[in-house]
Amino acid sequence: MTTVVIVGDGPAGLSAGLFLAKNGVDTIVFGQDATAMHYAHLHNYLGVEDLGGSDFQVVARRQAAAHGADLRDAEVTAITPDDDDGGFLVQAGGDEVAAEYVILAGGKQAQSLAAALGAERDGGRVPIDVEQRTVVDRLYAVGRVARPDRSQAIISAGAGAVAALDILSREAGRDVHDWDSPPSD
Ligand SMILES: Cc1cc2nc3c(=O)[nH]c(=O)nc-3n(C[C@H](O)[C@H](O)[C@H](O)COP(=O)(O)OP(=O)(O)OC[C@H]3O[C@@H](n4cnc5c(N)ncnc54)[C@H](O)[C@@H]3O)c2cc1C
């Protein structure tokens, strides 16, 4: 099974984790719930009229986990290319995890991990294309790590979804949506 490691557990990382796990991908989200969302109060997240950022995080973490994302309370300390499999080896909390894809969703803190892999910063941000791909194959950057100076929760969550759909599409060999419909009773 394809394994995706997500570095960061704010809106960007949890959104990517939700979409991937919901669609059957082995998904590990590393983070210690130290997101800036704990300083935010949402009035500008469409569909959410008035919600504390910490309350948002409680729901988001529960939602991602309920769909199968493995939320691990650890910091990612290093990521190196896995020369045998073309993916990555991720060091976190004393463990090493092999992954076919990595999504950097760690905010500004994750920029050094990107640089170490060759996805160099450009003016304080990690360059990405419209699918959130970096210049390194199978390495994505979403949310604040890619656009630190224009950061909004809804943009981060959307970027996580974009990266997840791109991975799902690459694995399926066709374009993939994740669409649900109301139950027909
Ligand atoms: C005071 C304040 C008020 C705000 N108000 C609003 C608002 O009203 N509306 C709005 O839309 N936005 C608001 N924001 C911005 C909002 O918080 C950010 O847009 C949002 O948190 C970005 O989400 P993200 O997932 O990209 O990154 P973050 O939320 O920064 O999440 C990154 C996560 O990754 C973790 N991480 C980093 N490196 C590693 C690593 N190596 N290993 C494991 N984990 C790692 C971090 O600890 C963090 O938990 C506010 C921010 C602040 C500071």
The ligand as a MOL file (V3000), in Angstrom:
LIG
                    3D

  0  0  0     0  0            999 V3000
M  V30 BEGIN CTAB
M  V30 COUNTS 53 58 0 0 0
M  V30 BEGIN ATOM
M  V30 1 C -3.0720 35.5490 16.2330 0
M  V30 2 C -3.5130 34.8170 14.9860 0
M  V30 3 C -4.8010 34.9320 14.5570 0
M  V30 4 C -5.2140 34.2970 13.3740 0
M  V30 5 N -6.5020 34.4620 12.9610 0
M  V30 6 C -6.9120 33.8580 11.8320 0
M  V30 7 C -8.2550 33.9970 11.3670 0
M  V30 8 O -9.0760 34.6910 11.9960 0
M  V30 9 N -8.6110 33.3730 10.2300 0
M  V30 10 C -7.7230 32.6240 9.5000 0
M  V30 11 O -8.0840 32.0780 8.4570 0
M  V30 12 N -6.4550 32.4700 9.9170 0
M  V30 13 C -6.0280 33.0660 11.0560 0
M  V30 14 N -4.7380 32.9140 11.4730 0
M  V30 15 C -3.8030 32.1740 10.6060 0
M  V30 16 C -3.9760 30.6570 10.7330 0
M  V30 17 O -3.6860 30.2610 12.0470 0
M  V30 18 C -3.0340 30.0040 9.7180 0
M  V30 19 O -3.4090 30.4240 8.4090 0
M  V30 20 C -3.0990 28.4950 9.7700 0
M  V30 21 O -2.7930 28.0140 11.0630 0
M  V30 22 C -2.0930 27.9140 8.7750 0
M  V30 23 O -2.2750 26.5350 8.7600 0
M  V30 24 P -1.0930 25.5590 8.2810 0
M  V30 25 O -1.6290 24.1810 8.4260 0
M  V30 26 O -0.5970 25.9900 6.9600 0
M  V30 27 O 0.1340 25.7970 9.2860 0
M  V30 28 P 0.1870 25.7700 10.9310 0
M  V30 29 O -1.1650 26.0390 11.4340 0
M  V30 30 O 1.3000 26.6760 11.1920 0
M  V30 31 O 0.4940 24.2790 11.2500 0
M  V30 32 C 1.7640 23.7180 11.1170 0
M  V30 33 C 1.8870 22.5950 12.1450 0
M  V30 34 O 3.0380 21.7940 11.8200 0
M  V30 35 C 3.7970 21.5660 13.0010 0
M  V30 36 N 5.1830 21.2780 12.6150 0
M  V30 37 C 6.1160 22.1470 12.1430 0
M  V30 38 N 7.2710 21.5170 11.9020 0
M  V30 39 C 7.0570 20.2170 12.2330 0
M  V30 40 C 7.9000 19.0550 12.2310 0
M  V30 41 N 9.1770 19.1150 11.8340 0
M  V30 42 N 7.3830 17.8800 12.6490 0
M  V30 43 C 6.0820 17.8130 13.0470 0
M  V30 44 N 5.2500 18.8830 13.0800 0
M  V30 45 C 5.7430 20.0620 12.6710 0
M  V30 46 C 3.6150 22.8640 13.7900 0
M  V30 47 O 3.9330 22.6800 15.1450 0
M  V30 48 C 2.1170 23.1080 13.5610 0
M  V30 49 O 1.3360 22.3720 14.4630 0
M  V30 50 C -4.3000 33.5130 12.6480 0
M  V30 51 C -3.0050 33.3460 13.1180 0
M  V30 52 C -2.6020 33.9860 14.2660 0
M  V30 53 C -1.1920 33.8080 14.7410 0
M  V30 END ATOM
M  V30 BEGIN BOND
M  V30 1 1 1 2
M  V30 2 1 2 3
M  V30 3 2 2 52
M  V30 4 2 3 4
M  V30 5 1 4 5
M  V30 6 1 4 50
M  V30 7 2 5 6
M  V30 8 1 6 7
M  V30 9 1 6 13
M  V30 10 2 7 8
M  V30 11 1 7 9
M  V30 12 1 9 10
M  V30 13 2 10 11
M  V30 14 1 10 12
M  V30 15 2 12 13
M  V30 16 1 13 14
M  V30 17 1 14 15
M  V30 18 1 14 50
M  V30 19 1 15 16
M  V30 20 1 16 17
M  V30 21 1 16 18
M  V30 22 1 18 19
M  V30 23 1 18 20
M  V30 24 1 20 21
M  V30 25 1 20 22
M  V30 26 1 22 23
M  V30 27 1 23 24
M  V30 28 2 24 25
M  V30 29 1 24 26
M  V30 30 1 24 27
M  V30 31 1 27 28
M  V30 32 2 28 29
M  V30 33 1 28 30
M  V30 34 1 28 31
M  V30 35 1 31 32
M  V30 36 1 32 33
M  V30 37 1 33 34
M  V30 38 1 33 48
M  V30 39 1 34 35
M  V30 40 1 35 36
M  V30 41 1 35 46
M  V30 42 1 36 37
M  V30 43 1 36 45
M  V30 44 2 37 38
M  V30 45 1 38 39
M  V30 46 1 39 40
M  V30 47 2 39 45
M  V30 48 1 40 41
M  V30 49 2 40 42
M  V30 50 1 42 43
M  V30 51 2 43 44
M  V30 52 1 44 45
M  V30 53 1 46 47
M  V30 54 1 46 48
M  V30 55 1 48 49
M  V30 56 2 50 51
M  V30 57 1 51 52
M  V30 58 1 52 53
M  V30 END BOND
M  V30 END CTAB
M  END
